[in-house]
Amino acid sequence: MQTNIIDLFENNALKNYPNKTAYRDLKNEVTFNNIYDKSRRIASYILDIKNIKNKPIIVLLEKGVYNLLVFHGITYSGNIYVPIDITQPKERIENIISVLNPELAIVNENTKEKVINILDSEKIIYIEDCLSYHINEKILLTVKQNIISTDPLYILFTSGSTGIPKGVVINHQSVLDYIEWVYKTYSFTYKDIIANQAPFYFDNSVLDIYITLKSGCTLYIMQEKNFAFPAKILEEIENNNVTSLFWVPSVLISIANSMLLEKYTYKGLNKILFAGEVMPNKQLNVWRKYMPNALFSNLYGPTEITVDCLYYIVDRKFEDDEPLPIGKPCSNSDVMILNDNNEFVKDNEIGEICVRGISLSMGYYNNPEKTREVFIQNPLNKSYPELIYRTGDLGYYNHYKEIMYVGRKDFQIKHNGYRIELGEIETAVSSIDEINNLCVLYNYSAKQIVLFYTGNKELDLKYIRTKLLSKIPKYALPTQIFYLEEMPLTANGKINRQRLHKEYIGE
């Protein structure tokens, strides 16, 4: 029985493909044997300087192979790895550190400045020292024997409503369960090469990292600078014989809008997965047209439920203005849609998506108040303790009994007496031929529905409203529009709604 990630690695990829390339970036690559050697050196260094268990250790390194070696080294030491975005403001790093009170920070010469005046010097260790350290077999064996499935594996930080970041704690068992489902559902093998787009502090990367340890496939870490240039992305995919993607829709949308797929001759892609945002069918239909033999799958899940809890393998035709289902629950997860009375929704009734099962996070690190707000007793179960996670997302069941995503609860507005879902407006706007990417926000003070869009040319508001009249009610039509040269994105590749709100609406 596999009870931790070390078992997953040693009983699968390491055992079956020890000399095969596991992780590769532009400058470095490591085999599974290299991972075993280097991560255990890192673990030995950590444990020899500090006798700690289940403590957070932050990782401040440029994105690449060495990040992953450090993650696994921290895992071998029996502690919790915490990836930190080195490009974020110093104040946010300080806030994260104040929440964590980490035991150690692993840095290099280029990144040490991020923490050198925040943490005590004895808490800062250098990856170069760790990689050359001797392996302490005795202590590593003891640690491995004492890791249990509910021990924390990693902490990922999300934005908090109060401005203080929230650290989502995920344990070994949740990742084991999720990766077993991914492995079986999408038939990953040692022959696959998966191209990583997601930053390692974003939960989509968990699939990339651990399906590699499970299946023996190779993870190629894409060059971040290329994601602004669709032609370079496609070239990099082909040059590295990539077979599989798990990306945010914004990147796939950009490529579809570039019209490059029409002349793209590479046919090696067989799995194209996406999550993190709504994927419009207009751009998905472009991908499906030019890659008819690839599997396309829409996945859904907040960080708090270990990457994904719902999925839909695209298996039928959709019109450009139709929404794409987020589908059915992943194995060993139960997803419920509850109305305001905490009852199951009826046909076509919209309610909050709630999740129960082993995928649930252990909560927010050092934040019991926020944890209690969203990890609550199952209101349908009065007989024994059972937590569910309230996602804050709205959904409903279509006539196929698939779950449809509507939007965030806080994206549901009341405008001129009508209750409106901003996500419904976005789906309708996405079908307009001249529009490539978009976002809809609400100006509460001016009581205006505001559309931001990119495209080949600037459009008239009257033209847009006329196009939409057959798709959404008149009261839901945008009342203000902004044409953008390009859509601002977050570091994760999602549309930066907060920036748009601040710069254009100013509330």
DRENTORMAR-25845 format. One line per field, with one value per residue (C-alpha): residue number from 1; residue in three letters; chain; x, y, z. Coordinates in steps of 0.001 Angstrom, whole numbers, plus 500000, padded with zeros to 6 digits. Example, Ala and Ser with C-alpha at 12.3 -4.5 7.8 and 13.67 -1.06 7.14 Angstrom:
# DRENTORMAR-25845
seq = [1,2]
type = [ALA,SER]
mol = [A,A]
u = [512300,513670]
v = [495500,498940]
w = [507800,507140]
//
This chain:
# DRENTORMAR-25845
seq = [1,2,3,4,5,6,7,8,9,10,11,12,13,14,15,16,17,18,19,20,21,22,23,24,25,26,27,28,29,30,31,32,33,34,35,36,37,38,39,40,41,42,43,44,45,46,47,48,49,50,51,52,53,54,55,56,57,58,59,60,61,62,63,64,65,66,67,68,69,70,71,72,73,74,75,76,77,78,79,80,81,82,83,84,85,86,87,88,89,90,91,92,93,94,95,96,97,98,99,100,101,102,103,104,105,106,107,108,109,110,111,112,113,114,115,116,117,118,119,120,121,122,123,124,125,126,127,128,129,130,131,132,133,134,135,136,137,138,139,140,141,142,143,144,145,146,147,148,149,150,151,152,153,154,155,156,157,158,159,160,161,162,163,164,165,166,167,168,169,170,171,172,173,174,175,176,177,178,179,180,181,182,183,184,185,186,187,188,189,190,191,192,193,194,195,196,197,198,199,200,201,202,203,204,205,206,207,208,209,210,211,212,213,214,215,216,217,218,219,220,221,222,223,224,225,226,227,228,229,230,231,232,233,234,235,236,237,238,239,240,241,242,243,244,245,246,247,248,249,250,251,252,253,254,255,256,257,258,259,260,261,262,263,264,265,266,267,268,269,270,271,272,273,274,275,276,277,278,279,280,281,282,283,284,285,286,287,288,289,290,291,292,293,294,295,296,297,298,299,300,301,302,303,304,305,306,307,308,309,310,311,312,313,314,315,316,317,318,319,320,321,322,323,324,325,326,327,328,329,330,331,332,333,334,335,336,337,338,339,340,341,342,343,344,345,346,347,348,349,350,351,352,353,354,355,356,357,358,359,360,361,362,363,364,365,366,367,368,369,370,371,372,373,374,375,376,377,378,379,380,381,382,383,384,385,386,387,388,389,390,391,392,393,394,395,396,397,398,399,400,401,402,403,404,405,406,407,408,409,410,411,412,413,414,415,416,417,418,419,420,421,422,423,424,425,426,427,428,429,430,431,432,433,434,435,436,437,438,439,440,441,442,443,444,445,446,447,448,449,450,451,452,453,454,455,456,457,458,459,460,461,462,463,464,465,466,467,468,469,470,471,472,473,474,475,476,477,478,479,480,481,482,483,484,485,486,487,488,489,490,491,492,493,494,495,496,497,498,499,500,501,502,503,504,505,506,507]
type = [MET,GLN,THR,ASN,ILE,ILE,ASP,LEU,PHE,GLU,ASN,ASN,ALA,LEU,LYS,ASN,TYR,PRO,ASN,LYS,THR,ALA,TYR,ARG,ASP,LEU,LYS,ASN,GLU,VAL,THR,PHE,ASN,ASN,ILE,TYR,ASP,LYS,SER,ARG,ARG,ILE,ALA,SER,TYR,ILE,LEU,ASP,ILE,LYS,ASN,ILE,LYS,ASN,LYS,PRO,ILE,ILE,VAL,LEU,LEU,GLU,LYS,GLY,VAL,TYR,ASN,LEU,LEU,VAL,PHE,HIS,GLY,ILE,THR,TYR,SER,GLY,ASN,ILE,TYR,VAL,PRO,ILE,ASP,ILE,THR,GLN,PRO,LYS,GLU,ARG,ILE,GLU,ASN,ILE,ILE,SER,VAL,LEU,ASN,PRO,GLU,LEU,ALA,ILE,VAL,ASN,GLU,ASN,THR,LYS,GLU,LYS,VAL,ILE,ASN,ILE,LEU,ASP,SER,GLU,LYS,ILE,ILE,TYR,ILE,GLU,ASP,CYS,LEU,SER,TYR,HIS,ILE,ASN,GLU,LYS,ILE,LEU,LEU,THR,VAL,LYS,GLN,ASN,ILE,ILE,SER,THR,ASP,PRO,LEU,TYR,ILE,LEU,PHE,THR,SER,GLY,SER,THR,GLY,ILE,PRO,LYS,GLY,VAL,VAL,ILE,ASN,HIS,GLN,SER,VAL,LEU,ASP,TYR,ILE,GLU,TRP,VAL,TYR,LYS,THR,TYR,SER,PHE,THR,TYR,LYS,ASP,ILE,ILE,ALA,ASN,GLN,ALA,PRO,PHE,TYR,PHE,ASP,ASN,SER,VAL,LEU,ASP,ILE,TYR,ILE,THR,LEU,LYS,SER,GLY,CYS,THR,LEU,TYR,ILE,MET,GLN,GLU,LYS,ASN,PHE,ALA,PHE,PRO,ALA,LYS,ILE,LEU,GLU,GLU,ILE,GLU,ASN,ASN,ASN,VAL,THR,SER,LEU,PHE,TRP,VAL,PRO,SER,VAL,LEU,ILE,SER,ILE,ALA,ASN,SER,MET,LEU,LEU,GLU,LYS,TYR,THR,TYR,LYS,GLY,LEU,ASN,LYS,ILE,LEU,PHE,ALA,GLY,GLU,VAL,MET,PRO,ASN,LYS,GLN,LEU,ASN,VAL,TRP,ARG,LYS,TYR,MET,PRO,ASN,ALA,LEU,PHE,SER,ASN,LEU,TYR,GLY,PRO,THR,GLU,ILE,THR,VAL,ASP,CYS,LEU,TYR,TYR,ILE,VAL,ASP,ARG,LYS,PHE,GLU,ASP,ASP,GLU,PRO,LEU,PRO,ILE,GLY,LYS,PRO,CYS,SER,ASN,SER,ASP,VAL,MET,ILE,LEU,ASN,ASP,ASN,ASN,GLU,PHE,VAL,LYS,ASP,ASN,GLU,ILE,GLY,GLU,ILE,CYS,VAL,ARG,GLY,ILE,SER,LEU,SER,MET,GLY,TYR,TYR,ASN,ASN,PRO,GLU,LYS,THR,ARG,GLU,VAL,PHE,ILE,GLN,ASN,PRO,LEU,ASN,LYS,SER,TYR,PRO,GLU,LEU,ILE,TYR,ARG,THR,GLY,ASP,LEU,GLY,TYR,TYR,ASN,HIS,TYR,LYS,GLU,ILE,MET,TYR,VAL,GLY,ARG,LYS,ASP,PHE,GLN,ILE,LYS,HIS,ASN,GLY,TYR,ARG,ILE,GLU,LEU,GLY,GLU,ILE,GLU,THR,ALA,VAL,SER,SER,ILE,ASP,GLU,ILE,ASN,ASN,LEU,CYS,VAL,LEU,TYR,ASN,TYR,SER,ALA,LYS,GLN,ILE,VAL,LEU,PHE,TYR,THR,GLY,ASN,LYS,GLU,LEU,ASP,LEU,LYS,TYR,ILE,ARG,THR,LYS,LEU,LEU,SER,LYS,ILE,PRO,LYS,TYR,ALA,LEU,PRO,THR,GLN,ILE,PHE,TYR,LEU,GLU,GLU,MET,PRO,LEU,THR,ALA,ASN,GLY,LYS,ILE,ASN,ARG,GLN,ARG,LEU,HIS,LYS,GLU,TYR,ILE,GLY,GLU]
mol = [A,A,A,A,A,A,A,A,A,A,A,A,A,A,A,A,A,A,A,A,A,A,A,A,A,A,A,A,A,A,A,A,A,A,A,A,A,A,A,A,A,A,A,A,A,A,A,A,A,A,A,A,A,A,A,A,A,A,A,A,A,A,A,A,A,A,A,A,A,A,A,A,A,A,A,A,A,A,A,A,A,A,A,A,A,A,A,A,A,A,A,A,A,A,A,A,A,A,A,A,A,A,A,A,A,A,A,A,A,A,A,A,A,A,A,A,A,A,A,A,A,A,A,A,A,A,A,A,A,A,A,A,A,A,A,A,A,A,A,A,A,A,A,A,A,A,A,A,A,A,A,A,A,A,A,A,A,A,A,A,A,A,A,A,A,A,A,A,A,A,A,A,A,A,A,A,A,A,A,A,A,A,A,A,A,A,A,A,A,A,A,A,A,A,A,A,A,A,A,A,A,A,A,A,A,A,A,A,A,A,A,A,A,A,A,A,A,A,A,A,A,A,A,A,A,A,A,A,A,A,A,A,A,A,A,A,A,A,A,A,A,A,A,A,A,A,A,A,A,A,A,A,A,A,A,A,A,A,A,A,A,A,A,A,A,A,A,A,A,A,A,A,A,A,A,A,A,A,A,A,A,A,A,A,A,A,A,A,A,A,A,A,A,A,A,A,A,A,A,A,A,A,A,A,A,A,A,A,A,A,A,A,A,A,A,A,A,A,A,A,A,A,A,A,A,A,A,A,A,A,A,A,A,A,A,A,A,A,A,A,A,A,A,A,A,A,A,A,A,A,A,A,A,A,A,A,A,A,A,A,A,A,A,A,A,A,A,A,A,A,A,A,A,A,A,A,A,A,A,A,A,A,A,A,A,A,A,A,A,A,A,A,A,A,A,A,A,A,A,A,A,A,A,A,A,A,A,A,A,A,A,A,A,A,A,A,A,A,A,A,A,A,A,A,A,A,A,A,A,A,A,A,A,A,A,A,A,A,A,A,A,A,A,A,A,A,A,A,A,A,A,A,A,A,A,A,A,A,A,A,A,A,A,A,A,A,A,A,A,A,A,A,A,A,A,A,A,A,A,A,A,A,A,A,A,A,A,A,A,A,A,A,A,A,A,A,A,A,A,A,A,A,A,A,A,A,A]
u = [500000,501298,500901,503018,504572,507916,506181,504542,507920,510007,507423,506653,508905,512115,511621,510592,512519,515530,517684,514951,514732,512165,512311,513820,514033,515991,519280,519016,517576,517485,516694,514579,517822,519085,515901,516427,520036,519672,516453,517877,520971,518713,516693,519832,521092,517771,517556,521170,520830,517283,515425,511990,508895,505784,507163,506881,509996,509709,511301,512509,514058,513682,511306,513068,514286,515926,512587,511313,514422,513965,510251,511093,513999,511676,509247,512005,512810,509224,508398,506116,507280,505924,506652,506971,506668,509985,508493,505814,506150,508285,505286,503384,506395,506542,502833,503298,506236,504249,501508,503939,506761,508812,511632,513825,514015,515906,517383,520263,522522,520000,516982,518428,517676,513962,514266,517618,516127,512960,514257,517087,520258,520372,517030,518343,520057,521486,520536,524169,525138,522220,522966,526562,525745,526297,523291,522314,520708,519808,517853,516095,514892,513514,511694,510204,508879,507093,505389,501656,499140,497551,500843,500972,502831,502670,501132,500015,499051,495966,494762,492802,489825,491465,494732,496452,497314,495739,497943,496083,497438,497300,498353,499998,496817,494918,497655,498006,494275,494193,497185,495814,492637,494586,496712,493714,491439,493895,496075,499445,502455,506235,506115,504320,506053,503967,504682,504413,502867,501592,503885,504844,502983,499783,497962,497681,501382,500629,499319,502449,504869,503294,501953,505632,506534,503607,503804,507477,506656,508914,507990,509306,509245,508337,510102,507911,508897,507427,503870,503300,504046,501787,504195,507030,504791,503856,507466,508595,505903,507068,510796,510326,507943,505285,502268,500280,499212,497438,497161,494993,492516,494035,497071,494983,492674,495646,496934,493494,493060,496458,495165,498446,496830,495553,499112,500528,501791,502853,500444,502054,499628,497194,495968,494948,493590,492626,491413,491474,489075,486131,487180,485022,483806,484626,488354,488018,486307,489392,491602,489207,489091,492856,493638,490795,492629,493518,491574,490242,489143,487801,488692,487416,488480,489722,493100,491258,490215,493599,493581,490365,487081,485112,486012,484446,486031,484737,482696,480123,479702,479204,478183,480488,478042,477353,478963,481205,480290,482643,481151,481035,482967,486448,486813,486412,485002,481408,480201,476876,475049,473149,470613,470276,468333,471200,469089,469924,469025,466192,466355,468106,468193,471454,473231,476662,479101,480179,482668,483238,485839,489507,490492,489612,492405,493321,492390,494292,497615,497513,494051,491302,488737,488885,489023,485771,484033,484314,485103,481816,479813,477848,474365,472790,474408,473311,474640,478454,481242,481789,483303,482417,484080,481895,483623,481833,481175,477701,476527,473585,472849,472084,469814,472805,473188,476517,477464,477609,479696,477896,480407,481489,478845,480446,480093,476320,474981,471652,471229,468069,466199,467348,469688,472362,475278,478297,479511,476387,477161,480764,479633,477353,479998,482580,480545,481029,483453,485481,486165,489155,489212,487022,486022,482817,482801,480223,480551,478415,478528,477569,475353,476974,477839,481342,482825,486581,487647,490482,490136,491268,489477,487534,483775,480853,478776,475582,477004,477908,474517,472718,474738,473850,470103,469277,471405,470792,468014,468154,468667,471891,473523,476827,476399,480073,482905,486690,488777,492212,495318,495912,494184,496139,496948,497984,501194,499064,497880,494327,492633,493629,490132,491389,493716,490960,488628,491211,492414,489103,486377,488350,486063]
v = [500000,503430,505802,508732,510375,508674,505309,506605,507593,504621,501964,503371,505660,504998,501236,500933,503713,504668,506029,507776,511570,512719,516519,518801,522533,524649,524203,521097,517612,514846,511140,509405,508109,511690,512717,509904,510909,514695,514864,512605,514804,517825,515947,514864,518445,519696,517013,517321,521026,520864,517986,518933,517145,518451,521993,524477,525135,527829,527463,530622,529601,530440,528082,524969,521469,522514,523625,520086,518513,520752,519893,516195,516776,518477,515568,513052,515070,514625,518309,520592,522432,525914,527328,531114,533316,535174,537929,538991,542131,541920,542870,539768,537556,539135,538416,534779,534414,535997,533378,530463,531305,528853,526774,527246,528929,527330,529915,530519,533542,535187,534857,535266,539018,538215,536952,538115,540940,539060,535746,535090,534138,530646,529881,530594,527698,527449,524811,524411,523294,520858,519193,518344,517067,513442,511121,510121,506731,506045,509216,509036,505505,506560,509526,507460,504849,507541,509472,508732,509500,512440,514277,517574,517491,521095,524501,526769,530367,531987,535570,536366,538745,540693,541093,538397,535361,532011,528920,525847,522665,519460,516052,513009,510951,513628,513813,510024,509709,512457,511161,507610,509013,511083,508061,505824,508412,509852,506749,508392,506177,506419,507467,510731,514105,516635,520340,522337,525810,526347,528041,525684,527860,527211,523926,522900,522052,519245,517074,517714,516929,513798,512092,512020,510136,507767,506974,507499,510125,513139,516621,519409,522812,525377,528729,531292,534101,532200,532162,535655,534407,531689,530834,530216,528064,525835,525646,524623,521920,520437,520696,518789,516122,517067,514750,516243,519637,520742,524504,527458,528360,531825,530282,527956,530861,532973,530195,529602,533321,533510,531319,529375,525980,525932,525506,523611,520244,518680,515855,514511,516080,513445,514925,518570,519263,522660,524185,527370,529459,529044,527625,529193,526754,529224,528738,525101,524359,525697,523280,520390,521162,521059,518360,515902,512919,514567,514040,517323,517560,520378,520078,522051,522476,525072,524698,523618,520261,519106,520434,518979,517430,517553,516722,516511,514695,516548,513991,515893,518942,522378,525628,528600,530292,527198,526804,523788,521407,520895,517431,514794,514082,512592,509174,509144,512688,513672,516991,518418,521527,523065,525898,528654,526273,523731,521335,519574,521781,520738,520620,523726,525358,527175,526524,526468,523732,521846,518976,516139,513394,512663,515425,518150,520338,520129,523819,527097,527117,529043,530410,528478,531249,531231,527434,527216,529577,527269,523803,523085,520170,518560,520089,516943,514731,515157,511812,512052,514547,515046,518124,519577,522487,525332,526491,529809,528761,528455,525647,523567,520228,520159,517574,515219,515367,517110,520001,523403,526225,529553,531736,532903,533769,537193,537392,537184,540725,542481,545018,547130,544604,541577,538869,538334,535936,537689,534306,533973,537319,536253,533047,535032,537652,534956,533907,537284,536626,539814,539274,537126,537350,539079,539762,541207,543136,545216,548849,548967,552728,553575,550456,549477,546094,546600,544544,544375,542692,542140,541543,542530,545865,548154,547556,549871,549287,549289,546578,544373,544843,544006,540795,539791,540511,537017,535357,537167,539401,543113,543912,541831,543652,545466,549189,550147,548627,548884,547706,546468,545755,542755,541248,541604,538231,537104,535132,531971,532914,533846,537131,539738,540914,542767,544917,545718,546672,548949,550648,551137,551077,552282,551028]
w = [500000,499066,501984,500832,497785,498414,497919,494738,493317,494436,493504,490073,488009,489961,489975,486324,484550,486706,483870,481900,481788,484343,484396,481795,481248,478771,480643,482828,482911,485506,485425,488065,489581,489771,491589,494088,494717,494810,496801,499482,499728,500226,502854,504701,504822,506194,508873,509957,510663,512104,513715,512389,511100,509318,509320,506428,504363,501719,498306,496567,493268,489592,487836,486616,487414,490682,492137,491791,493302,496340,496630,496702,499068,501531,501138,501893,505016,506257,505968,503936,500845,500114,496644,496575,493489,493358,491165,493639,495786,498899,501052,499937,500679,504126,504631,503652,506001,508836,508321,508065,510450,508318,509745,506671,503285,500424,498052,495672,495197,492866,495154,498646,498654,498804,502387,503683,505762,506676,508042,510481,508629,510187,508533,505024,503293,499791,497269,496183,499699,499829,496489,497427,500934,501969,502254,505786,505108,508728,509357,505980,506678,510047,508530,505695,508110,510097,507286,507248,504519,506333,506859,504927,501603,500403,501078,498237,498906,497421,497787,500915,500991,503823,501921,503981,501804,502708,502790,501547,503185,501105,502430,500822,500539,498643,495993,495801,495234,492622,490648,490604,489060,486481,485558,484894,483307,480788,480240,480822,480011,480124,476456,477196,477321,479208,478747,481941,481747,485297,487823,490653,493169,491150,491782,488110,488311,490795,487949,485894,488715,490142,487030,486045,489223,488696,484973,484187,481557,481004,482206,480010,481730,479091,478805,480537,478166,475201,476522,475148,471619,470171,467339,469796,471997,469076,467946,471430,471606,468310,469022,472282,470934,473484,473714,476600,477959,481112,480690,481619,478850,478279,476580,474427,473511,472428,470174,468629,467973,466240,463375,463458,464036,460459,459174,462163,460932,464248,465143,468306,470786,472065,475393,475813,479293,480664,483930,485965,483872,481518,478141,475383,472757,469983,470530,471596,468293,466491,468420,467781,464062,463576,466154,465579,467069,470389,473629,475028,478631,480778,484476,487429,491016,493494,495211,498375,496884,495468,491916,490420,491532,488257,484671,481252,478306,475268,473340,471293,469086,470637,468989,469527,471899,474035,477474,478038,480899,483815,483910,486576,489790,489684,491277,495061,495134,495705,494334,495493,494320,497217,497165,499756,502020,501952,499900,496636,493691,491367,487556,486142,489585,490276,493560,495192,494214,497353,497641,500081,500125,500596,498164,500681,501953,505621,505802,505800,507614,510870,510029,511838,511417,507602,507628,509597,507169,504152,505547,507281,508594,505771,506255,504784,507423,511036,512271,512394,511686,507966,506360,502990,501197,499990,496803,496361,492742,491258,488996,487820,486155,482426,480803,480430,484254,483732,485988,484297,485737,486079,487906,491310,493896,493992,490158,490612,490560,490998,488224,487837,489967,487960,489232,486575,486202,484683,483416,481272,479640,479005,477299,474987,474136,473362,470308,468544,465692,466055,469777,470765,474570,477117,480680,482155,485452,487288,488314,491454,491965,488375,488034,484742,483207,481838,478998,478362,475143,472683,468965,465508,465678,467992,467926,468525,471687,469616,467340,470324,471977,468716,468359,471917,471849,470575,473274,476566,477954,477234,480921,480870,477933,478572,479119,478863,476803,476726,473789,474920,472866,475114,478129,481390,482918,486384,486911,486687,483210,484226,483313,485895,486868,489915,487811,485306,488141,489723,486540,484725,487374,490361,493121]
//
